[in-house]
Amino acid sequence: MREQRLKRTSVTGHPTMTGRDKRYEYLSLTVGPREKPADARTRVAEHAEYGKWELMRSAVLYDGARRFVLRRRIMRVDRTL
C-alpha cells in the first residue's frame, strides 16, 4: 500500500482539486491488486477516524489496483497576539 500527499494541481479532472479550492488537503492511497480489500478498508477507516480524513473518490484501475482519494479540511488559525 502506498500513501502520497497530493498537491492541489497534481490531480486533474475534478473541479475541487484544481487549485481553486484551498480549503482541503488531499491524500492518495494506492492498493496493489494482490492485497486484500479488507486491509485497504481498514487503512481507509483508520485515516478517517484518527486523521479526520474523509473519502472523496475511489477507483479500480486497469491492472486491478485500487486508488482511494481522501481529503480533509485545512484549519486556518489567525494569531491573537
PDB file of N, CA, C and O in Angstrom:
ATOM      1  N   MET A   1       0.849  -1.169   0.000  1.00  0.00           N
ATOM      2  CA  MET A   1       0.000   0.000   0.000  1.00  0.00           C
ATOM      3  C   MET A   1       0.895   1.233   0.000  1.00  0.00           C
ATOM      4  O   MET A   1       1.892   1.294   0.719  1.00  0.00           O
ATOM      5  N   ARG A   2       0.528   2.197  -0.804  1.00  0.00           N
ATOM      6  CA  ARG A   2       1.338   3.395  -0.959  1.00  0.00           C
ATOM      7  C   ARG A   2       0.503   4.618  -0.619  1.00  0.00           C
ATOM      8  O   ARG A   2      -0.644   4.740  -1.051  1.00  0.00           O
ATOM      9  N   GLU A   3       1.090   5.526   0.163  1.00  0.00           N
ATOM     10  CA  GLU A   3       0.429   6.782   0.510  1.00  0.00           C
ATOM     11  C   GLU A   3       1.163   7.922  -0.159  1.00  0.00           C
ATOM     12  O   GLU A   3       2.390   7.916  -0.257  1.00  0.00           O
ATOM     13  N   GLN A   4       0.398   8.910  -0.622  1.00  0.00           N
ATOM     14  CA  GLN A   4       1.007  10.060  -1.266  1.00  0.00           C
ATOM     15  C   GLN A   4       0.137  11.274  -1.007  1.00  0.00           C
ATOM     16  O   GLN A   4      -1.061  11.259  -1.288  1.00  0.00           O
ATOM     17  N   ARG A   5       0.742  12.332  -0.469  1.00  0.00           N
ATOM     18  CA  ARG A   5       0.015  13.594  -0.325  1.00  0.00           C
ATOM     19  C   ARG A   5      -0.002  14.288  -1.671  1.00  0.00           C
ATOM     20  O   ARG A   5       1.017  14.352  -2.359  1.00  0.00           O
ATOM     21  N   LEU A   6      -1.143  14.799  -2.040  1.00  0.00           N
ATOM     22  CA  LEU A   6      -1.310  15.408  -3.355  1.00  0.00           C
ATOM     23  C   LEU A   6      -1.282  16.918  -3.246  1.00  0.00           C
ATOM     24  O   LEU A   6      -1.814  17.503  -2.302  1.00  0.00           O
ATOM     25  N   LYS A   7      -0.649  17.538  -4.232  1.00  0.00           N
ATOM     26  CA  LYS A   7      -0.724  18.988  -4.349  1.00  0.00           C
ATOM     27  C   LYS A   7      -2.036  19.317  -5.039  1.00  0.00           C
ATOM     28  O   LYS A   7      -2.635  18.457  -5.685  1.00  0.00           O
ATOM     29  N   ARG A   8      -2.474  20.529  -4.907  1.00  0.00           N
ATOM     30  CA  ARG A   8      -3.772  20.888  -5.467  1.00  0.00           C
ATOM     31  C   ARG A   8      -3.794  20.801  -6.989  1.00  0.00           C
ATOM     32  O   ARG A   8      -4.863  20.619  -7.572  1.00  0.00           O
ATOM     33  N   THR A   9      -2.655  20.924  -7.641  1.00  0.00           N
ATOM     34  CA  THR A   9      -2.638  20.917  -9.103  1.00  0.00           C
ATOM     35  C   THR A   9      -2.176  19.583  -9.675  1.00  0.00           C
ATOM     36  O   THR A   9      -2.072  19.457 -10.895  1.00  0.00           O
ATOM     37  N   SER A  10      -1.894  18.578  -8.837  1.00  0.00           N
ATOM     38  CA  SER A  10      -1.354  17.328  -9.363  1.00  0.00           C
ATOM     39  C   SER A  10      -2.437  16.372  -9.849  1.00  0.00           C
ATOM     40  O   SER A  10      -2.130  15.451 -10.606  1.00  0.00           O
ATOM     41  N   VAL A  11      -3.663  16.552  -9.453  1.00  0.00           N
ATOM     42  CA  VAL A  11      -4.752  15.687  -9.896  1.00  0.00           C
ATOM     43  C   VAL A  11      -5.706  16.544 -10.718  1.00  0.00           C
ATOM     44  O   VAL A  11      -6.166  17.593 -10.266  1.00  0.00           O
ATOM     45  N   THR A  12      -5.994  16.085 -11.921  1.00  0.00           N
ATOM     46  CA  THR A  12      -6.873  16.865 -12.792  1.00  0.00           C
ATOM     47  C   THR A  12      -8.181  16.135 -12.997  1.00  0.00           C
ATOM     48  O   THR A  12      -8.305  14.947 -12.700  1.00  0.00           O
ATOM     49  N   GLY A  13      -9.137  16.854 -13.500  1.00  0.00           N
ATOM     50  CA  GLY A  13     -10.406  16.241 -13.832  1.00  0.00           C
ATOM     51  C   GLY A  13     -11.483  16.427 -12.787  1.00  0.00           C
ATOM     52  O   GLY A  13     -12.630  16.048 -13.027  1.00  0.00           O
ATOM     53  N   HIS A  14     -11.165  16.987 -11.649  1.00  0.00           N
ATOM     54  CA  HIS A  14     -12.185  17.220 -10.628  1.00  0.00           C
ATOM     55  C   HIS A  14     -12.113  18.689 -10.231  1.00  0.00           C
ATOM     56  O   HIS A  14     -11.036  19.172  -9.882  1.00  0.00           O
ATOM     57  N   PRO A  15     -13.217  19.405 -10.274  1.00  0.00           N
ATOM     58  CA  PRO A  15     -13.153  20.852 -10.073  1.00  0.00           C
ATOM     59  C   PRO A  15     -12.653  21.291  -8.710  1.00  0.00           C
ATOM     60  O   PRO A  15     -12.082  22.377  -8.604  1.00  0.00           O
ATOM     61  N   THR A  16     -12.841  20.494  -7.653  1.00  0.00           N
ATOM     62  CA  THR A  16     -12.389  20.945  -6.341  1.00  0.00           C
ATOM     63  C   THR A  16     -10.910  20.685  -6.121  1.00  0.00           C
ATOM     64  O   THR A  16     -10.361  21.110  -5.105  1.00  0.00           O
ATOM     65  N   MET A  17     -10.242  19.991  -7.056  1.00  0.00           N
ATOM     66  CA  MET A  17      -8.838  19.660  -6.867  1.00  0.00           C
ATOM     67  C   MET A  17      -7.931  20.419  -7.823  1.00  0.00           C
ATOM     68  O   MET A  17      -6.755  20.077  -7.944  1.00  0.00           O
ATOM     69  N   THR A  18      -8.433  21.423  -8.496  1.00  0.00           N
ATOM     70  CA  THR A  18      -7.634  22.125  -9.489  1.00  0.00           C
ATOM     71  C   THR A  18      -6.949  23.358  -8.941  1.00  0.00           C
ATOM     72  O   THR A  18      -6.344  24.099  -9.716  1.00  0.00           O
ATOM     73  N   GLY A  19      -7.013  23.613  -7.663  1.00  0.00           N
ATOM     74  CA  GLY A  19      -6.338  24.767  -7.110  1.00  0.00           C
ATOM     75  C   GLY A  19      -7.282  25.882  -6.708  1.00  0.00           C
ATOM     76  O   GLY A  19      -6.880  26.805  -6.000  1.00  0.00           O
ATOM     77  N   ARG A  20      -8.523  25.816  -7.145  1.00  0.00           N
ATOM     78  CA  ARG A  20      -9.477  26.855  -6.768  1.00  0.00           C
ATOM     79  C   ARG A  20      -9.955  26.683  -5.336  1.00  0.00           C
ATOM     80  O   ARG A  20     -10.284  27.663  -4.667  1.00  0.00           O
ATOM     81  N   ASP A  21      -9.996  25.459  -4.869  1.00  0.00           N
ATOM     82  CA  ASP A  21     -10.481  25.180  -3.521  1.00  0.00           C
ATOM     83  C   ASP A  21      -9.290  24.931  -2.610  1.00  0.00           C
ATOM     84  O   ASP A  21      -8.725  23.837  -2.604  1.00  0.00           O
ATOM     85  N   LYS A  22      -8.912  25.935  -1.847  1.00  0.00           N
ATOM     86  CA  LYS A  22      -7.744  25.827  -0.977  1.00  0.00           C
ATOM     87  C   LYS A  22      -8.133  25.444   0.440  1.00  0.00           C
ATOM     88  O   LYS A  22      -7.321  25.551   1.359  1.00  0.00           O
ATOM     89  N   ARG A  23      -9.366  25.001   0.622  1.00  0.00           N
ATOM     90  CA  ARG A  23      -9.828  24.635   1.957  1.00  0.00           C
ATOM     91  C   ARG A  23      -9.466  23.212   2.334  1.00  0.00           C
ATOM     92  O   ARG A  23      -9.579  22.847   3.505  1.00  0.00           O
ATOM     93  N   TYR A  24      -9.031  22.389   1.373  1.00  0.00           N
ATOM     94  CA  TYR A  24      -8.789  20.974   1.628  1.00  0.00           C
ATOM     95  C   TYR A  24      -7.365  20.579   1.269  1.00  0.00           C
ATOM     96  O   TYR A  24      -6.732  21.188   0.406  1.00  0.00           O
ATOM     97  N   GLU A  25      -6.871  19.542   1.952  1.00  0.00           N
ATOM     98  CA  GLU A  25      -5.651  18.871   1.533  1.00  0.00           C
ATOM     99  C   GLU A  25      -6.029  17.444   1.181  1.00  0.00           C
ATOM    100  O   GLU A  25      -7.016  16.915   1.691  1.00  0.00           O
ATOM    101  N   TYR A  26      -5.245  16.817   0.307  1.00  0.00           N
ATOM    102  CA  TYR A  26      -5.619  15.537  -0.273  1.00  0.00           C
ATOM    103  C   TYR A  26      -4.560  14.480  -0.013  1.00  0.00           C
ATOM    104  O   TYR A  26      -3.369  14.784   0.060  1.00  0.00           O
ATOM    105  N   LEU A  27      -5.002  13.236   0.127  1.00  0.00           N
ATOM    106  CA  LEU A  27      -4.133  12.086   0.337  1.00  0.00           C
ATOM    107  C   LEU A  27      -4.604  10.969  -0.580  1.00  0.00           C
ATOM    108  O   LEU A  27      -5.796  10.667  -0.642  1.00  0.00           O
ATOM    109  N   SER A  28      -3.668  10.360  -1.289  1.00  0.00           N
ATOM    110  CA  SER A  28      -3.993   9.266  -2.195  1.00  0.00           C
ATOM    111  C   SER A  28      -3.438   7.968  -1.627  1.00  0.00           C
ATOM    112  O   SER A  28      -2.247   7.873  -1.330  1.00  0.00           O
ATOM    113  N   LEU A  29      -4.301   6.971  -1.477  1.00  0.00           N
ATOM    114  CA  LEU A  29      -3.889   5.633  -1.057  1.00  0.00           C
ATOM    115  C   LEU A  29      -4.040   4.709  -2.256  1.00  0.00           C
ATOM    116  O   LEU A  29      -5.125   4.596  -2.827  1.00  0.00           O
ATOM    117  N   THR A  30      -2.956   4.051  -2.635  1.00  0.00           N
ATOM    118  CA  THR A  30      -2.991   3.105  -3.744  1.00  0.00           C
ATOM    119  C   THR A  30      -2.748   1.710  -3.199  1.00  0.00           C
ATOM    120  O   THR A  30      -1.761   1.476  -2.501  1.00  0.00           O
ATOM    121  N   VAL A  31      -3.639   0.787  -3.512  1.00  0.00           N
ATOM    122  CA  VAL A  31      -3.569  -0.588  -3.024  1.00  0.00           C
ATOM    123  C   VAL A  31      -3.319  -1.496  -4.224  1.00  0.00           C
ATOM    124  O   VAL A  31      -4.022  -1.409  -5.230  1.00  0.00           O
ATOM    125  N   GLY A  32      -2.326  -2.358  -4.117  1.00  0.00           N
ATOM    126  CA  GLY A  32      -1.983  -3.264  -5.207  1.00  0.00           C
ATOM    127  C   GLY A  32      -3.064  -4.303  -5.447  1.00  0.00           C
ATOM    128  O   GLY A  32      -3.910  -4.531  -4.582  1.00  0.00           O
ATOM    129  N   PRO A  33      -3.044  -4.938  -6.616  1.00  0.00           N
ATOM    130  CA  PRO A  33      -4.092  -5.910  -6.953  1.00  0.00           C
ATOM    131  C   PRO A  33      -4.033  -7.186  -6.113  1.00  0.00           C
ATOM    132  O   PRO A  33      -5.041  -7.882  -5.988  1.00  0.00           O
ATOM    133  N   ARG A  34      -2.895  -7.500  -5.546  1.00  0.00           N
ATOM    134  CA  ARG A  34      -2.757  -8.727  -4.760  1.00  0.00           C
ATOM    135  C   ARG A  34      -3.048  -8.527  -3.269  1.00  0.00           C
ATOM    136  O   ARG A  34      -3.084  -9.496  -2.511  1.00  0.00           O
ATOM    137  N   GLU A  35      -3.253  -7.294  -2.855  1.00  0.00           N
ATOM    138  CA  GLU A  35      -3.552  -7.031  -1.448  1.00  0.00           C
ATOM    139  C   GLU A  35      -5.043  -7.235  -1.182  1.00  0.00           C
ATOM    140  O   GLU A  35      -5.877  -7.063  -2.070  1.00  0.00           O
ATOM    141  N   LYS A  36      -5.352  -7.599   0.033  1.00  0.00           N
ATOM    142  CA  LYS A  36      -6.739  -7.885   0.402  1.00  0.00           C
ATOM    143  C   LYS A  36      -7.557  -6.598   0.499  1.00  0.00           C
ATOM    144  O   LYS A  36      -7.070  -5.596   1.022  1.00  0.00           O
ATOM    145  N   PRO A  37      -8.788  -6.616   0.001  1.00  0.00           N
ATOM    146  CA  PRO A  37      -9.654  -5.439   0.132  1.00  0.00           C
ATOM    147  C   PRO A  37      -9.955  -5.092   1.589  1.00  0.00           C
ATOM    148  O   PRO A  37     -10.158  -3.923   1.919  1.00  0.00           O
ATOM    149  N   ALA A  38      -9.985  -6.091   2.455  1.00  0.00           N
ATOM    150  CA  ALA A  38     -10.250  -5.822   3.874  1.00  0.00           C
ATOM    151  C   ALA A  38      -9.129  -4.993   4.492  1.00  0.00           C
ATOM    152  O   ALA A  38      -9.390  -4.143   5.344  1.00  0.00           O
ATOM    153  N   ASP A  39      -7.880  -5.231   4.075  1.00  0.00           N
ATOM    154  CA  ASP A  39      -6.762  -4.432   4.579  1.00  0.00           C
ATOM    155  C   ASP A  39      -6.872  -2.982   4.122  1.00  0.00           C
ATOM    156  O   ASP A  39      -6.601  -2.060   4.892  1.00  0.00           O
ATOM    157  N   ALA A  40      -7.270  -2.783   2.871  1.00  0.00           N
ATOM    158  CA  ALA A  40      -7.448  -1.428   2.356  1.00  0.00           C
ATOM    159  C   ALA A  40      -8.583  -0.717   3.086  1.00  0.00           C
ATOM    160  O   ALA A  40      -8.478   0.463   3.419  1.00  0.00           O
ATOM    161  N   ARG A  41      -9.653  -1.439   3.327  1.00  0.00           N
ATOM    162  CA  ARG A  41     -10.794  -0.858   4.035  1.00  0.00           C
ATOM    163  C   ARG A  41     -10.396  -0.441   5.450  1.00  0.00           C
ATOM    164  O   ARG A  41     -10.805   0.614   5.935  1.00  0.00           O
ATOM    165  N   THR A  42      -9.598  -1.276   6.101  1.00  0.00           N
ATOM    166  CA  THR A  42      -9.125  -0.958   7.451  1.00  0.00           C
ATOM    167  C   THR A  42      -8.252   0.287   7.437  1.00  0.00           C
ATOM    168  O   THR A  42      -8.373   1.145   8.310  1.00  0.00           O
ATOM    169  N   ARG A  43      -7.370   0.386   6.445  1.00  0.00           N
ATOM    170  CA  ARG A  43      -6.469   1.534   6.355  1.00  0.00           C
ATOM    171  C   ARG A  43      -7.236   2.831   6.128  1.00  0.00           C
ATOM    172  O   ARG A  43      -6.937   3.850   6.751  1.00  0.00           O
ATOM    173  N   VAL A  44      -8.223   2.794   5.238  1.00  0.00           N
ATOM    174  CA  VAL A  44      -9.039   3.986   4.977  1.00  0.00           C
ATOM    175  C   VAL A  44      -9.830   4.365   6.229  1.00  0.00           C
ATOM    176  O   VAL A  44      -9.953   5.548   6.545  1.00  0.00           O
ATOM    177  N   ALA A  45     -10.362   3.379   6.939  1.00  0.00           N
ATOM    178  CA  ALA A  45     -11.117   3.656   8.166  1.00  0.00           C
ATOM    179  C   ALA A  45     -10.227   4.262   9.242  1.00  0.00           C
ATOM    180  O   ALA A  45     -10.671   5.141   9.981  1.00  0.00           O
ATOM    181  N   GLU A  46      -8.976   3.809   9.347  1.00  0.00           N
ATOM    182  CA  GLU A  46      -8.051   4.385  10.326  1.00  0.00           C
ATOM    183  C   GLU A  46      -7.746   5.841  10.003  1.00  0.00           C
ATOM    184  O   GLU A  46      -7.723   6.683  10.900  1.00  0.00           O
ATOM    185  N   HIS A  47      -7.511   6.144   8.730  1.00  0.00           N
ATOM    186  CA  HIS A  47      -7.261   7.533   8.341  1.00  0.00           C
ATOM    187  C   HIS A  47      -8.479   8.399   8.635  1.00  0.00           C
ATOM    188  O   HIS A  47      -8.340   9.534   9.092  1.00  0.00           O
ATOM    189  N   ALA A  48      -9.666   7.871   8.378  1.00  0.00           N
ATOM    190  CA  ALA A  48     -10.884   8.647   8.609  1.00  0.00           C
ATOM    191  C   ALA A  48     -11.105   8.904  10.092  1.00  0.00           C
ATOM    192  O   ALA A  48     -11.502  10.002  10.482  1.00  0.00           O
ATOM    193  N   GLU A  49     -10.852   7.898  10.918  1.00  0.00           N
ATOM    194  CA  GLU A  49     -11.139   8.032  12.340  1.00  0.00           C
ATOM    195  C   GLU A  49     -10.094   8.863  13.074  1.00  0.00           C
ATOM    196  O   GLU A  49     -10.445   9.746  13.857  1.00  0.00           O
ATOM    197  N   TYR A  50      -8.821   8.593  12.831  1.00  0.00           N
ATOM    198  CA  TYR A  50      -7.768   9.240  13.615  1.00  0.00           C
ATOM    199  C   TYR A  50      -7.197  10.487  12.956  1.00  0.00           C
ATOM    200  O   TYR A  50      -6.734  11.389  13.654  1.00  0.00           O
ATOM    201  N   GLY A  51      -7.218  10.560  11.641  1.00  0.00           N
ATOM    202  CA  GLY A  51      -6.646  11.706  10.955  1.00  0.00           C
ATOM    203  C   GLY A  51      -7.669  12.700  10.452  1.00  0.00           C
ATOM    204  O   GLY A  51      -7.307  13.708   9.845  1.00  0.00           O
ATOM    205  N   LYS A  52      -8.955  12.430  10.696  1.00  0.00           N
ATOM    206  CA  LYS A  52     -10.061  13.299  10.263  1.00  0.00           C
ATOM    207  C   LYS A  52     -10.145  13.423   8.745  1.00  0.00           C
ATOM    208  O   LYS A  52     -10.560  14.463   8.235  1.00  0.00           O
ATOM    209  N   TRP A  53      -9.754  12.370   8.012  1.00  0.00           N
ATOM    210  CA  TRP A  53      -9.867  12.355   6.560  1.00  0.00           C
ATOM    211  C   TRP A  53     -11.242  11.820   6.181  1.00  0.00           C
ATOM    212  O   TRP A  53     -11.834  11.028   6.914  1.00  0.00           O
ATOM    213  N   GLU A  54     -11.745  12.258   5.031  1.00  0.00           N
ATOM    214  CA  GLU A  54     -12.997  11.716   4.502  1.00  0.00           C
ATOM    215  C   GLU A  54     -12.737  11.195   3.089  1.00  0.00           C
ATOM    216  O   GLU A  54     -11.931  11.754   2.345  1.00  0.00           O
ATOM    217  N   LEU A  55     -13.424  10.128   2.739  1.00  0.00           N
ATOM    218  CA  LEU A  55     -13.248   9.516   1.426  1.00  0.00           C
ATOM    219  C   LEU A  55     -13.925  10.384   0.376  1.00  0.00           C
ATOM    220  O   LEU A  55     -15.123  10.654   0.454  1.00  0.00           O
ATOM    221  N   MET A  56     -13.142  10.818  -0.610  1.00  0.00           N
ATOM    222  CA  MET A  56     -13.693  11.650  -1.663  1.00  0.00           C
ATOM    223  C   MET A  56     -13.960  10.844  -2.930  1.00  0.00           C
ATOM    224  O   MET A  56     -14.981  11.044  -3.588  1.00  0.00           O
ATOM    225  N   ARG A  57     -13.054   9.938  -3.275  1.00  0.00           N
ATOM    226  CA  ARG A  57     -13.188   9.191  -4.513  1.00  0.00           C
ATOM    227  C   ARG A  57     -12.486   7.846  -4.369  1.00  0.00           C
ATOM    228  O   ARG A  57     -11.443   7.748  -3.722  1.00  0.00           O
ATOM    229  N   SER A  58     -13.056   6.826  -4.967  1.00  0.00           N
ATOM    230  CA  SER A  58     -12.389   5.528  -5.049  1.00  0.00           C
ATOM    231  C   SER A  58     -12.492   5.041  -6.485  1.00  0.00           C
ATOM    232  O   SER A  58     -13.485   5.286  -7.170  1.00  0.00           O
ATOM    233  N   ALA A  59     -11.447   4.346  -6.931  1.00  0.00           N
ATOM    234  CA  ALA A  59     -11.421   3.868  -8.314  1.00  0.00           C
ATOM    235  C   ALA A  59     -10.676   2.548  -8.376  1.00  0.00           C
ATOM    236  O   ALA A  59      -9.725   2.314  -7.629  1.00  0.00           O
ATOM    237  N   VAL A  60     -11.127   1.690  -9.283  1.00  0.00           N
ATOM    238  CA  VAL A  60     -10.412   0.452  -9.585  1.00  0.00           C
ATOM    239  C   VAL A  60      -9.666   0.701 -10.891  1.00  0.00           C
ATOM    240  O   VAL A  60     -10.280   1.033 -11.906  1.00  0.00           O
ATOM    241  N   LEU A  61      -8.353   0.544 -10.868  1.00  0.00           N
ATOM    242  CA  LEU A  61      -7.522   0.813 -12.031  1.00  0.00           C
ATOM    243  C   LEU A  61      -7.492  -0.397 -12.964  1.00  0.00           C
ATOM    244  O   LEU A  61      -7.979  -1.471 -12.609  1.00  0.00           O
ATOM    245  N   TYR A  62      -6.928  -0.226 -14.143  1.00  0.00           N
ATOM    246  CA  TYR A  62      -6.924  -1.279 -15.163  1.00  0.00           C
ATOM    247  C   TYR A  62      -6.223  -2.547 -14.705  1.00  0.00           C
ATOM    248  O   TYR A  62      -6.656  -3.646 -15.051  1.00  0.00           O
ATOM    249  N   ASP A  63      -5.155  -2.419 -13.937  1.00  0.00           N
ATOM    250  CA  ASP A  63      -4.404  -3.602 -13.520  1.00  0.00           C
ATOM    251  C   ASP A  63      -4.995  -4.280 -12.290  1.00  0.00           C
ATOM    252  O   ASP A  63      -4.428  -5.253 -11.794  1.00  0.00           O
ATOM    253  N   GLY A  64      -6.114  -3.788 -11.795  1.00  0.00           N
ATOM    254  CA  GLY A  64      -6.758  -4.376 -10.629  1.00  0.00           C
ATOM    255  C   GLY A  64      -6.432  -3.666  -9.331  1.00  0.00           C
ATOM    256  O   GLY A  64      -7.000  -3.988  -8.287  1.00  0.00           O
ATOM    257  N   ALA A  65      -5.527  -2.705  -9.383  1.00  0.00           N
ATOM    258  CA  ALA A  65      -5.189  -1.927  -8.188  1.00  0.00           C
ATOM    259  C   ALA A  65      -6.354  -0.992  -7.855  1.00  0.00           C
ATOM    260  O   ALA A  65      -7.180  -0.678  -8.712  1.00  0.00           O
ATOM    261  N   ARG A  66      -6.402  -0.563  -6.620  1.00  0.00           N
ATOM    262  CA  ARG A  66      -7.442   0.363  -6.173  1.00  0.00           C
ATOM    263  C   ARG A  66      -6.793   1.656  -5.710  1.00  0.00           C
ATOM    264  O   ARG A  66      -5.732   1.638  -5.087  1.00  0.00           O
ATOM    265  N   ARG A  67      -7.432   2.772  -6.017  1.00  0.00           N
ATOM    266  CA  ARG A  67      -6.935   4.064  -5.560  1.00  0.00           C
ATOM    267  C   ARG A  67      -8.052   4.762  -4.803  1.00  0.00           C
ATOM    268  O   ARG A  67      -9.179   4.876  -5.283  1.00  0.00           O
ATOM    269  N   PHE A  68      -7.711   5.225  -3.610  1.00  0.00           N
ATOM    270  CA  PHE A  68      -8.642   5.967  -2.767  1.00  0.00           C
ATOM    271  C   PHE A  68      -8.085   7.369  -2.583  1.00  0.00           C
ATOM    272  O   PHE A  68      -6.925   7.532  -2.206  1.00  0.00           O
ATOM    273  N   VAL A  69      -8.899   8.378  -2.846  1.00  0.00           N
ATOM    274  CA  VAL A  69      -8.500   9.765  -2.629  1.00  0.00           C
ATOM    275  C   VAL A  69      -9.281  10.264  -1.429  1.00  0.00           C
ATOM    276  O   VAL A  69     -10.512  10.260  -1.420  1.00  0.00           O
ATOM    277  N   LEU A  70      -8.541  10.694  -0.414  1.00  0.00           N
ATOM    278  CA  LEU A  70      -9.131  11.203   0.820  1.00  0.00           C
ATOM    279  C   LEU A  70      -8.858  12.698   0.909  1.00  0.00           C
ATOM    280  O   LEU A  70      -7.868  13.184   0.362  1.00  0.00           O
ATOM    281  N   ARG A  71      -9.717  13.416   1.584  1.00  0.00           N
ATOM    282  CA  ARG A  71      -9.486  14.840   1.791  1.00  0.00           C
ATOM    283  C   ARG A  71      -9.844  15.209   3.217  1.00  0.00           C
ATOM    284  O   ARG A  71     -10.640  14.536   3.872  1.00  0.00           O
ATOM    285  N   ARG A  72      -9.235  16.300   3.689  1.00  0.00           N
ATOM    286  CA  ARG A  72      -9.616  16.868   4.978  1.00  0.00           C
ATOM    287  C   ARG A  72      -9.492  18.374   4.903  1.00  0.00           C
ATOM    288  O   ARG A  72      -8.690  18.923   4.148  1.00  0.00           O
ATOM    289  N   ARG A  73     -10.296  19.011   5.697  1.00  0.00           N
ATOM    290  CA  ARG A  73     -10.349  20.465   5.698  1.00  0.00           C
ATOM    291  C   ARG A  73      -9.125  21.029   6.416  1.00  0.00           C
ATOM    292  O   ARG A  73      -8.738  20.542   7.478  1.00  0.00           O
ATOM    293  N   ILE A  74      -8.525  22.054   5.827  1.00  0.00           N
ATOM    294  CA  ILE A  74      -7.391  22.738   6.440  1.00  0.00           C
ATOM    295  C   ILE A  74      -7.941  23.770   7.405  1.00  0.00           C
ATOM    296  O   ILE A  74      -8.776  24.599   7.042  1.00  0.00           O
ATOM    297  N   MET A  75      -7.467  23.711   8.628  1.00  0.00           N
ATOM    298  CA  MET A  75      -7.919  24.654   9.653  1.00  0.00           C
ATOM    299  C   MET A  75      -6.979  25.857   9.671  1.00  0.00           C
ATOM    300  O   MET A  75      -5.810  25.728  10.035  1.00  0.00           O
ATOM    301  N   ARG A  76      -7.475  27.003   9.286  1.00  0.00           N
ATOM    302  CA  ARG A  76      -6.695  28.242   9.309  1.00  0.00           C
ATOM    303  C   ARG A  76      -6.923  28.925  10.653  1.00  0.00           C
ATOM    304  O   ARG A  76      -8.062  29.148  11.063  1.00  0.00           O
ATOM    305  N   VAL A  77      -5.835  29.250  11.327  1.00  0.00           N
ATOM    306  CA  VAL A  77      -5.930  29.881  12.637  1.00  0.00           C
ATOM    307  C   VAL A  77      -5.204  31.217  12.575  1.00  0.00           C
ATOM    308  O   VAL A  77      -4.038  31.277  12.183  1.00  0.00           O
ATOM    309  N   ASP A  78      -5.885  32.279  12.957  1.00  0.00           N
ATOM    310  CA  ASP A  78      -5.272  33.604  12.995  1.00  0.00           C
ATOM    311  C   ASP A  78      -4.589  33.817  14.335  1.00  0.00           C
ATOM    312  O   ASP A  78      -5.029  33.303  15.364  1.00  0.00           O
ATOM    313  N   ARG A  79      -3.517  34.575  14.306  1.00  0.00           N
ATOM    314  CA  ARG A  79      -2.819  34.894  15.551  1.00  0.00           C
ATOM    315  C   ARG A  79      -3.667  35.844  16.386  1.00  0.00           C
ATOM    316  O   ARG A  79      -4.337  36.730  15.856  1.00  0.00           O
ATOM    317  N   THR A  80      -3.628  35.651  17.670  1.00  0.00           N
ATOM    318  CA  THR A  80      -4.418  36.507  18.555  1.00  0.00           C
ATOM    319  C   THR A  80      -3.575  37.569  19.241  1.00  0.00           C
ATOM    320  O   THR A  80      -4.119  38.499  19.837  1.00  0.00           O
ATOM    321  N   LEU A  81      -2.284  37.449  19.168  1.00  0.00           N
ATOM    322  CA  LEU A  81      -1.416  38.433  19.826  1.00  0.00           C
ATOM    323  C   LEU A  81      -0.888  39.445  18.864  1.00  0.00           C
ATOM    324  O   LEU A  81      -0.143  40.341  19.259  1.00  0.00           O
TER     325      LEU A  81
END
